[in-house]
Amino acid sequence: MKLNIGVIKGDGIGPEIVTEAMKVLDKTSEVFGHQCCYTQLLMGGASIDVNGVPLTDETIRLAKASDAVLMGSIGGDARVSPWYQLEPSKRPEAGLLKIRKELNLFANLRPAILYSELKDACPLKEEIIADGFDMMIMRELTGGLYFGERKTIEVDGVMTAYDELTYNENEIRRIAKRGFDIAMKRRKKVTSVDKANVLDSSRLWRKVVEEVAADYPEVVLEHMLVDNCAMQLVKDPAQFDVILTENMFGDILSDEASMVTGSIGMLASASLNDTKFGLYEPSGGSAPDIAGKGIANPIATILSAAMMLRFSFDLDKEAEAIELAVSQVLKEGYRTSDIMSGGNIQIGTSEMGDKICSYIHA
C-alpha cells in the first residue's frame, strides 16, 4: 500500500520529533510491506521565514492532495521571537487555525493513557491511579470562541475587547456523532462537558448531544459542567471513557489530562474531517528552550503517526505494532528526560526513535 503523507515539521522541537515519527513509519512500512511517500510542507514560523506568512495557499493545496498530514509543533517563544512582533493574523498560530478551517478538521481526538510504567511520573497519588486510566477527549475544533468575531475598541474612553462564541446545531451534531461512534468501539460511555448553567451555546450543545444519544442506546451518556470535569480529572480520571466537548473547553481539559499521564510529551492527537483525511500532531508545544538539544520526547508524535495509520489508512495492525513497541520500550526502562525517574535509563530523542523501531514486528 502506498501512503501519501504530507509532512509539516514545524518549529522548535518539531523537526526533531517528526523525524523520529517518520523513522518509525518507515520501519513499520518495511515490516508490513507498505511504502511511505512524503511531501514536505511549510507552516508556522518556518513558513514566515520563507514566505512572510504562516500558511500559503500552496501548502493548503498540497495538504489537500495528501492522504493525511503529519505535523510537528508550531510557534516559538513569544517573548523573543520576531514572529510575535507581527500582527496576530501573521503569527505562527494563525496558520494552525487557518489550516484546521481550510481542511474542515472539526473533530480533534486526544487519547490520554497512563502507562503502568509511567505511574512514577504521574503527579497524582498512587491510590487514585492504581488501576491506570484510558480516556479519549473529543474536542470540536473549527467552531466556538477561537473562530468567532473578535475586536478591541474604545468604548466611552475605555479599551474594551470582544470575542464571540457561536455554535450551530449542525456543528454540534457532527462532532457528537463522531464521539458516540468512537465510544461504541471503546467502553460505551460519553461524558459531554459544557457550561449549560451559564451559556446559551452550552444549552444548545446539551440539547443536540441528547438528540444524538437517542441513536446510540448502548452508550451511557452523562453531562458534566466543565469546572466539575476539571476537578474530576485529577480526583478520579479512570471514570472517563470519551469526553465530548467544545473547542476552548477541550483545549484546556486535554492539556490537564496530558499532565496526569506523566508528560505532555506522551499525548498524541488526530484532527479529522468527514472523510478519511486527518492531520496528526503531538499535543505539546514547540518547546524552543530545548530545541536542538536532542532531548525532546518524540513519543507523542510517534503515537500520532500510529493514529494516522489507524484512522486515515485503516491499518489497525500496523498502528497496534507501534503502540506495542512504545509500551515495550517503556517496560525496558528507557526514558527521555521529561518522564525520567530513578532506576531508569535516560536516552535522547533519536535514541528513543531507534529503540521503538527495534521493537516493531508483524
Secondary structure, 3 states (H helix, E strand, C coil): CEEEEEEECCCCCHHHHHHHHHHHHHHHHHHHCCEEEEEEECCCHHHHHHHCCCCCHHHHHHHHHCCEEEECCCCCCCCCCHHHHCCHHHCHHHHHHHHHHHCCCCEEEEEEECCHHHHHHCCCCHHHHCCCCEEEEEEECCCCHHHCCEEEEEECCEEEEEECCCCCHHHHHHHHHHHHHHHHCCCCEEEEEECCCCCHHHHHHHHHHHHHHCCCCCCEEEEEEHHHHHHHHHHCHHHCCEEEECHHHHHHHHHHHHHHCCCHHHCEEEEECCCCCEEEEECCCCCCCCCCCCCCCCHHHHHHHHHHHHHCCCCHHHHHHHHHHHHHHHHCCEECHHHCCCCCEECCHHHHHHHHHHCCCC
